[in-house]
């Protein structure tokens, strides 16, 4: 008699546990989807932020603008300084991630 009681209790607890896992999965699915999407967006933004080729293209572009007389030497120096700082920041960030 006592063993049958334990078996019934064990079956009830197992049933409740399975139901709880199913309910948790149903309730957490939207959250898991949002976390996945946020992670993808973060990775894409980081890749774009750390793309030093864009900065190098801008360096070439301002050099061409200077040679064409579209910007002054002072403007060129200021923009070049900012772009070189940006390249240095990208390099340091990438080194820190290793």
C-alpha positions as CSV (number, residue, x, y, z in Angstrom):
1,X,0.0,0.0,0.0
2,X,2.7,2.4,1.0
3,X,4.7,1.7,-2.2
4,X,1.6,2.4,-4.4
5,X,1.2,5.7,-2.6
6,X,4.8,6.7,-3.4
7,X,4.4,5.6,-7.0
8,X,1.3,7.7,-7.4
9,X,3.0,10.7,-5.8
10,X,6.1,10.2,-8.1
11,X,3.9,10.0,-11.2
12,X,2.0,13.2,-10.2
13,X,5.2,15.1,-9.5
14,X,6.7,13.9,-12.9
15,X,3.5,15.0,-14.7
16,X,3.7,18.4,-13.0
17,X,7.4,18.8,-13.8
18,X,6.8,18.0,-17.5
19,X,3.9,20.4,-17.7
20,X,6.1,23.1,-16.0
21,X,8.8,22.6,-18.6
22,X,6.3,22.9,-21.5
23,X,4.8,26.0,-20.0
24,X,8.2,27.5,-19.4
25,X,9.1,26.8,-23.1
26,X,5.9,28.4,-24.3
27,X,6.3,31.5,-22.1
28,X,10.0,31.9,-22.7
29,X,10.0,31.5,-26.5
30,X,9.3,35.2,-27.3
31,X,12.0,36.2,-24.8
32,X,14.5,33.8,-26.4
33,X,13.7,35.2,-29.8
34,X,14.3,38.8,-28.6
35,X,17.6,37.8,-27.0
36,X,18.7,36.1,-30.3
37,X,17.7,39.1,-32.3
38,X,19.4,41.6,-30.0
39,X,22.6,39.4,-30.2
40,X,22.5,39.5,-34.0
41,X,22.0,43.3,-34.0
42,X,24.9,43.7,-31.6
43,X,27.2,41.6,-33.7
44,X,26.3,43.5,-36.9
45,X,26.7,46.9,-35.2
46,X,30.1,45.9,-33.7
47,X,31.3,44.6,-37.1
48,X,30.3,47.9,-38.8
49,X,31.8,50.0,-35.9
50,X,35.1,48.1,-36.1
51,X,35.4,48.2,-39.9
52,X,38.6,50.1,-40.3
53,X,38.4,50.0,-44.2
54,X,35.7,52.7,-44.0
55,X,38.0,55.0,-42.0
56,X,40.8,54.4,-44.4
57,X,38.5,55.2,-47.3
58,X,37.6,58.5,-45.5
59,X,41.4,59.3,-45.1
60,X,41.9,58.8,-48.9
61,X,38.7,60.9,-49.6
62,X,39.9,63.9,-47.5
63,X,43.3,63.7,-49.1
64,X,41.6,63.9,-52.5
65,X,39.4,66.8,-51.3
66,X,42.5,68.6,-50.1
67,X,44.3,68.1,-53.4
68,X,41.2,69.3,-55.3
69,X,41.0,72.4,-53.1
70,X,37.6,71.4,-51.7
71,X,38.9,71.7,-48.1
72,X,41.6,73.8,-46.5
73,X,44.7,72.4,-44.9
74,X,43.3,73.2,-41.5
75,X,40.1,71.2,-42.2
76,X,42.2,68.4,-43.6
77,X,44.4,68.2,-40.5
78,X,41.3,68.2,-38.2
79,X,39.5,65.5,-40.1
80,X,42.7,63.4,-40.4
81,X,43.4,63.7,-36.7
82,X,39.9,62.4,-35.9
83,X,40.1,59.6,-38.4
84,X,43.6,58.5,-37.1
85,X,42.2,58.6,-33.5
86,X,39.3,56.4,-34.7
87,X,41.7,53.9,-36.3
88,X,43.7,53.8,-33.1
89,X,40.6,53.2,-31.1
90,X,39.6,50.3,-33.4
91,X,43.0,48.8,-33.1
92,X,43.0,49.0,-29.3
93,X,39.5,47.5,-29.1
94,X,40.5,44.6,-31.4
95,X,43.6,43.9,-29.4
96,X,41.6,43.9,-26.2
97,X,39.1,41.3,-27.5
98,X,41.9,38.8,-28.2
